[in-house]
Amino acid sequence: MYTLKTAFSLLLFSAFFLLPQSAKASAYWMEIHGSGKLKDPVNIQVCYGFIDDLSERHRTTGPEFQRIKDFIFFLFNAKGEKLKIELQPKGDHWEGTFTPDQEGTYRILGMNDQQPVLVRSQNPQENVRPIDFMCGAYQVGIPSNNNPPLPLMDIRISEKSGIYTIFPYRNMKPAEKGTMLRIFNPENWEKNIPVNENHKAFFKPTMRGLYVIRQDWQENTSGVFQGTPYAKIRYRNNYCLWRN
């Protein structure tokens, strides 16, 4: 199945992958830990850190770590009910919990619309306001699919015979043909896969580890945020698949 006992979902900066070897790539990410059994608590950990030259992940603390408070997290349980998850700082991560009370798929969504505007140049028409999502899923027993696509952006995944089918959504509708998805493998190599006429995309993992599936959507909406003008909004959703 596409959801394992531990899932990871990364909120990645635009330069997260394919940096020079001397650089350190920093990011926020989410880890979901549990036994996969009913009535056993599940821990959601949101971290900040960097990927070193050997592609190993290290947690750090500091100003960026404190900004995790800007994320709002929700749980969509197996019944399709939406519940808010409160995060609290605990050492090198922020943590929230939930307890599955029936079999099915539990979906976790984090959203951050408080990031500063990306200033591209002195021309405000080049400025972009980023709005980012983390998403992941946790499965207990038989999977369920009894809740609608999440607002703004969503990605769902199914697996059969080692082939993964990706179902991306925008504004609760299937993504249009030609929408480009970016998939990063555990070694941080990138592959672009287009959505087909049936609103799906396919890929086959070739190694164990973390795969990040990214969908971007940009709209020409102008405004002012935190005193800085912008001409576009960039929505980004990162879904992760952990492959054993």
N, C-alpha and C positions, 0 to 999 in steps of 0.2 A: 504494500500500500504506500501511498505517497507521504503519509504522516507516521513518524516513528516516535518512540518514547521521548526522545530529545530532539527538538527542532530548533533551527536557528533562523532568524530573519534579520537582515542587515539594512540599516539606513546608511547609504554610502554617499560620500562626497563625490563630486563629478570627477575628481582625479584619483579615485580610490584604486583603480586597476591600471596596470601597465605603466607604472612609474619607473623612472630610472632606478637602478639597484641601490643607489646611495640614498634614496628617499625613503621615508616612512609614511605609509598610508594610514590615515586616521579615520575612524568611523564610529558611529553608534551601532549597536546590534542588540538583538533580543534572543534569549535562550529560554526554552520551555522544557522543564524537567518534571518527569513523573513516571510512575510505574506502569501506566496504561490500564490500571484496574479501577473499578468503581469504588467510590468512597475514599480513595487515596488522594490527599492534597496534591495539587500541581503548582509548582513554583514558576513564575515568570520573572526572569532577570533581564534587566536592560542595562547595558554596559557601554563604556566608552574606552577606546584604546587604539592600538595601531597594529598593522601587519608588518612584520620585519622582512628582511631580505630572503628568508627561507620560508616565507608564507605562513609563519606561525603568528597566532593572535595573542596579544598581550593587553590586559586590562590596565587602565591608568585612572587617576583621579585628578581633579583640577577644575578650572572654570568651565570647560566644556562638559565635564561630568555633571556639574551642578545644573546645567541647562536641560538635563533629562526631565526636570520638573515641567518643562514646556510641553511635553508629550501628554496627550490624553489617550487613555487606553480603554477599550471595550472588549467584552467577551460576548460572543453570540453562541449560546449554549445549544445542546442537541435538540431542544424544542424550538429553536429559532428566536428565543428571547434575548434582548440586548441588555447587558448589565455592565455598569462601569467598574473598572478595576483601579483601585487606588494603589499607587506606588509609593514606597518609602525607601529612603537611602539606607543601605546596609553595607558598610565597608566599601568594597570595590564595585558595587552594583546597586541599582534600585530594584525593589522586589515587590511583586503582588502575587496573590494566590487565589485559587478557586478549587472547588471540590466537585468532580463530576458525579452526578446522581443518577445517570442513566446512560446506556450505551448510545454511541453516535459520535459525530464529529463536532468538536468545539473549535470555534474560529476566534482568533485574537487579532485585533486591529489597533495599531497605534498611529496617531496623527499629530503632526507638528506644523501649525500655521503661524508660528511666532518667530521664525528665523528672519534675520535681517535681509534686506534687499541686496541682491548681487549687483554691485556697481561695475558695469563693463567698461564705461568710459565717462567722460564729462558730459556726453549727450544722454539725457534721461531716457531717450527712446531706446537705448541699448540696455537699460536696467531691467532686471528680471526678479520677480518675487518668487521664491521657492516655497512650495508646500509639499511636505514629504509624508509618506506612509510606511509603516512596517506592518507586515501581516504574516501570520503563520496559522497552523492548525494542529490540533491535538485529538487523537482518536482513541476511543474506548470501544472495543468490540467491533460490531458491524458499523460501517460508515453510514452517515445520513446526509441528506442534501435537501433539508426541509426549510431552508431560509433563503431569501432572495439575495442577489448580488449586493455587495456593499455599495453605499453611495460614492460618487465621484470616480473611484477606481477600485478594481478588484481583480484578483487572479485566482483561478481554481485549477486543480491538477487531478488527473486520474492516471492509473498505471495498469498496463496489461502486457504480460510477457516481456517485461523490461523496457517497454516503450511508454513514454510519458506523453499524455495529451494535455495541452495547456489551453485553458479557456479564459482569455482576458476580457474584461468589461470596462466600459467607460460610461458614466452616467447611468449605470444599471442596465446598459444594453451591450450586447456582444460587440467586441471591437471590430472595426471595419476591415475588409480584405486589404492586405498590404500594410497594415499596422506592423511596425517592426518591434520585435522583442529582442532584448539583449540578454544572453545567457553567459554567465561567468562560471567556469569550472573550478575545481578545488585548487588548481595551479594558477588561477586568475587569468586564464586565457579567455578571450571574448569571442562569441559567435553570434551573429545576427540571424534571426529566423523570422520570416514574414508570416502573418496570419493569413490563412487561406480563405477561399470563398465560403467555407462552412464555419468561419469565425474561430478556427482552431489553429494550433501550431503543435509540432511534434519534435521530440528529441529523445536520444538514447544516451544515458550516462555511460561513460567508459571507464570510470574509476571511482573509488570510494571517496567520500568527502562532501563538502558543501558546494551546492550549486545555487547561484543567485539568479533569479529571473526578474528582469526589470522591464517595466513599461513606463514610458514618458508620454506626457500629453501637455501641449503648450497652447495657450489661448491668448489672443491679443486683447487683453483687458488692462486698462491703465488705472492708476491710482497713486496714492501716497500711503506708505506704511512706515511707522516709526520715524516720520519726518523726511523720508527719502522717496522721491517719485520713481515710478516704474511704468513700463509700457506693456509688459507681458507677465503672465503667471505660468510657471512651470510646475506641473504636478508630476510626482514620481512615486511609483509603487515598487517596492522590492519584496519579492517572495522568495523564500529559500527552501530548497529541497536537500535534506541530508540523506545521502545514499550510502548504505552499508556495503 
